[in-house]
Amino acid sequence: MNEHGTPQPVADVGSGQRANRGITICGVVGLILGIIAVILSFIPIINNAAAVLGFVGAVLALVGTVAAFRGKRDGKVLSVVALVLSVLGIVITLAMQQAAVDAIDDALGAGSSQQEQGADASGVEDGETEAAPVQDSEGDLQSAHVRLVSAVSSGNDYEGNPTVLVTLEWTNTTDSNTSFASVLQTSVFQNGHGLETAIYVDAPEGYDANSYLAELQPGATGTVSLGYVLEDSSPVEVQVSDLISFDDDAPMISHAFEL
């Protein structure tokens, strides 16, 4: 009351303090960063920046929330919303990145599985083609049709060693004159060992040294006889194949003969 008895107006201190507090700047900035973080979190690669913005926004929003709840600033709801959006932006970013990693892992896993299946298939195919196809007694080679006729014990060679006389028929299937020696090769095995070619002083019956080198015209058939030095009287295996072949699965003709 003044000197004249008139009541003095009482100042509202609480209202003045509320008017001077103002809204929390940290909460506003945190809200803006939280909104941006949520938007960018759905975009691959760019969402790396969203995680950073979300983290900064969450820190600012947390500061604003604490200030608002202590009564130093207004904007409690704004700060809480900013905090929620910032954290949401981080969570979405992490989820999107994990989904991308899983997708990449699945793609790589599928690719590895296909490669393994392809390798297994190749392995099977290689396994099938590693061993040359063997034809028993008779068959077609690249340059000739061959039939193994016989392998019988024969006379001794020049050193007196027992021999086996191998007889076969061959047909020239090329387009030019050629000899057996020019296009084919013969190997004879006994006990797993390759036998040496026999050299005769007196040619045994049925042996023709020139048959190996005699030329045939295309389509003609001839007989070839070859002698080999024996180790013992066990069976022998005769094999005939092309002399020159660049094919790993080139055919071969083979047969085991009892002596």
C-alpha positions in Angstrom: 0.0 0.0 0.0 1.4 3.5 -0.8 1.4 6.6 1.4 -2.1 7.5 0.2 -3.4 4.1 1.4 -3.7 2.7 -2.2 -2.7 -1.0 -2.4 0.5 -1.6 -4.4 0.3 -4.2 -7.2 2.2 -7.4 -6.3 4.7 -8.5 -9.0 4.2 -12.1 -10.3 7.7 -13.4 -10.0 6.8 -16.9 -11.2 5.2 -15.6 -14.4 8.3 -13.5 -15.1 10.6 -16.5 -14.6 8.5 -18.6 -16.9 8.5 -15.9 -19.5 12.3 -15.7 -19.4 13.0 -19.4 -19.6 12.3 -19.8 -23.3 12.1 -23.1 -25.3 15.1 -25.5 -25.1 17.4 -24.9 -28.2 19.0 -28.3 -27.7 15.6 -29.9 -28.0 14.8 -28.0 -31.2 18.1 -28.9 -32.8 17.8 -32.5 -31.6 14.3 -32.7 -33.1 15.6 -31.5 -36.5 18.5 -33.9 -36.5 16.1 -36.7 -35.4 13.7 -36.1 -38.3 16.6 -36.0 -40.8 18.1 -39.2 -39.3 14.8 -41.1 -39.6 14.4 -40.0 -43.3 18.0 -40.9 -44.2 18.0 -44.1 -42.3 16.1 -45.9 -45.1 18.6 -45.0 -47.8 21.5 -47.5 -48.1 25.1 -46.1 -47.6 23.7 -42.6 -46.9 22.2 -44.0 -43.7 25.8 -44.1 -42.2 25.3 -40.3 -41.9 21.9 -40.9 -40.5 23.4 -42.9 -37.6 25.8 -40.0 -36.8 23.0 -37.4 -37.0 20.8 -39.6 -34.8 23.5 -40.0 -32.2 24.1 -36.2 -32.1 20.4 -35.5 -32.0 19.9 -38.0 -29.2 22.6 -36.3 -27.1 21.1 -32.8 -27.7 17.6 -34.1 -27.1 18.7 -35.7 -23.8 20.3 -32.4 -22.7 17.2 -30.5 -23.6 15.0 -33.0 -21.8 17.0 -32.7 -18.6 16.9 -28.9 -18.8 13.2 -29.0 -19.5 12.4 -31.3 -16.6 14.5 -29.2 -14.2 12.5 -26.2 -15.1 15.4 -24.3 -16.8 13.7 -24.4 -20.2 10.4 -25.1 -21.8 9.7 -27.9 -24.3 9.5 -31.1 -22.4 7.4 -32.8 -25.1 9.5 -31.4 -27.9 12.7 -32.8 -26.3 11.2 -36.2 -25.7 10.0 -36.4 -29.3 13.4 -35.4 -30.5 15.0 -38.1 -28.3 12.6 -40.7 -29.6 13.2 -39.8 -33.3 17.0 -39.7 -32.9 17.1 -43.1 -31.3 14.6 -44.4 -33.9 16.9 -43.1 -36.7 19.8 -45.0 -35.2 17.8 -48.2 -34.8 16.4 -48.1 -38.4 19.9 -47.5 -39.7 21.3 -50.5 -37.9 18.4 -52.7 -39.0 18.8 -51.6 -42.6 22.6 -52.2 -42.6 22.1 -55.6 -41.0 19.6 -56.5 -43.7 22.0 -55.4 -46.4 24.8 -57.5 -44.8 22.5 -60.6 -44.7 21.5 -60.1 -48.3 25.1 -59.9 -49.4 25.9 -63.0 -47.3 23.0 -64.9 -48.9 24.1 -63.9 -52.4 27.7 -64.9 -51.7 26.6 -68.2 -50.2 24.4 -68.9 -53.2 27.3 -68.1 -55.5 29.7 -70.4 -53.5 27.1 -73.2 -53.6 26.7 -72.9 -57.3 30.5 -72.9 -57.8 30.8 -76.0 -55.6 28.1 -77.7 -57.5 29.8 -76.7 -60.7 33.1 -77.9 -59.4 31.5 -81.2 -58.3 29.9 -81.6 -61.7 33.2 -80.9 -63.4 34.9 -83.3 -61.1 32.4 -86.0 -62.2 32.9 -85.2 -65.8 36.6 -85.1 -65.4 36.5 -88.4 -63.6 34.5 -89.8 -66.5 36.9 -88.5 -69.1 40.2 -89.1 -67.4 40.2 -92.8 -68.3 40.4 -93.3 -72.0 37.4 -95.4 -73.3 38.6 -98.9 -73.8 37.2 -101.1 -76.6 37.6 -104.8 -76.2 39.3 -106.6 -79.1 37.9 -104.4 -81.8 36.9 -100.8 -82.4 37.5 -97.5 -84.1 40.4 -95.2 -83.5 41.0 -91.8 -85.1 42.9 -93.2 -88.1 41.9 -96.8 -88.3 39.5 -99.6 -87.5 41.4 -102.3 -85.6 40.7 -105.9 -84.6 43.0 -107.9 -82.3 43.2 -111.3 -83.8 45.5 -113.4 -81.6 48.5 -113.5 -79.3 50.3 -116.8 -79.2 53.6 -118.2 -78.0 56.2 -118.2 -80.8 59.8 -118.9 -81.5 62.7 -117.6 -79.6 64.4 -114.3 -80.4 68.1 -113.8 -81.4 69.1 -114.2 -77.7 67.1 -117.4 -77.2 64.2 -115.7 -75.2 60.7 -117.0 -75.7 58.4 -114.6 -77.6 54.7 -113.9 -78.2 53.4 -113.3 -81.7 50.6 -110.7 -81.8 48.4 -110.6 -84.9 45.9 -107.9 -85.7 43.9 -106.5 -88.6 43.6 -102.9 -89.4 41.6 -100.8 -91.9 42.9 -97.4 -93.1 40.1 -94.9 -92.4 42.1 -91.8 -93.4 41.9 -90.0 -96.7 45.4 -90.9 -97.8 47.8 -93.8 -98.1 49.4 -94.6 -94.8 51.1 -97.4 -92.8 50.3 -99.0 -89.5 53.5 -97.6 -88.1 52.6 -94.0 -89.2 49.3 -93.8 -87.4 49.1 -96.5 -84.7 51.1 -97.8 -81.8 51.0 -101.2 -80.0 51.9 -102.0 -76.4 52.0 -105.5 -74.9 52.1 -106.0 -71.1 52.8 -109.1 -69.0 52.6 -109.0 -65.2 52.1 -105.2 -65.5 55.4 -104.7 -67.4 55.7 -103.5 -70.9 57.4 -106.1 -73.1 60.3 -105.4 -75.5 60.0 -105.9 -79.2 61.4 -109.2 -80.3 64.2 -109.4 -82.9 64.3 -112.7 -84.8 67.1 -114.4 -86.5 64.8 -117.0 -88.0 61.3 -115.5 -88.6 58.7 -117.7 -86.9 55.6 -118.9 -88.8 53.1 -116.1 -89.3 55.6 -113.3 -88.7 56.0 -110.6 -91.4 58.4 -107.9 -90.5 57.3 -105.7 -93.4 53.6 -105.7 -92.4 54.2 -103.0 -89.8 55.5 -100.6 -92.4 53.4 -101.6 -95.4 51.1 -98.8 -96.7 47.4 -99.2 -97.3 45.1 -97.1 -99.4 42.1 -95.5 -97.8 39.5 -98.1 -97.0 41.9 -101.0 -97.5 42.4 -103.7 -94.8 45.7 -105.4 -93.9 47.3 -107.8 -91.4 50.1 -106.8 -89.0 52.2 -109.3 -87.0 54.5 -108.2 -84.2 56.8 -110.1 -81.8 57.5 -109.4 -78.2 59.9 -110.9 -75.6 58.0 -112.8 -72.9 58.8 -112.8 -69.2 57.0 -116.1 -68.5 53.9 -118.0 -69.6 51.3 -115.8 -67.9 48.6 -113.9 -69.9 49.5 -110.9 -72.0 47.5 -107.8 -72.6 47.6 -106.1 -76.0 46.8 -102.4 -76.4 46.5 -100.4 -79.6 45.9 -96.7 -79.8 46.5 -93.7 -82.1 50.2 -92.8 -82.4 49.5 -89.1 -82.0 46.4 -87.8 -80.2 45.8 -84.5 -78.4 42.5 -85.7 -76.9 42.7 -86.9 -73.3 39.9 -89.3 -73.8 41.1 -90.8 -77.0 39.9 -94.4 -77.4 42.0 -97.5 -77.1 41.6 -101.1 -78.1 42.7 -103.7 -75.6 42.4 -107.4 -74.9 44.0 -110.0 -72.6 45.2 -113.3 -74.2 46.0 -116.6 -72.5 49.2 -118.1 -73.9 
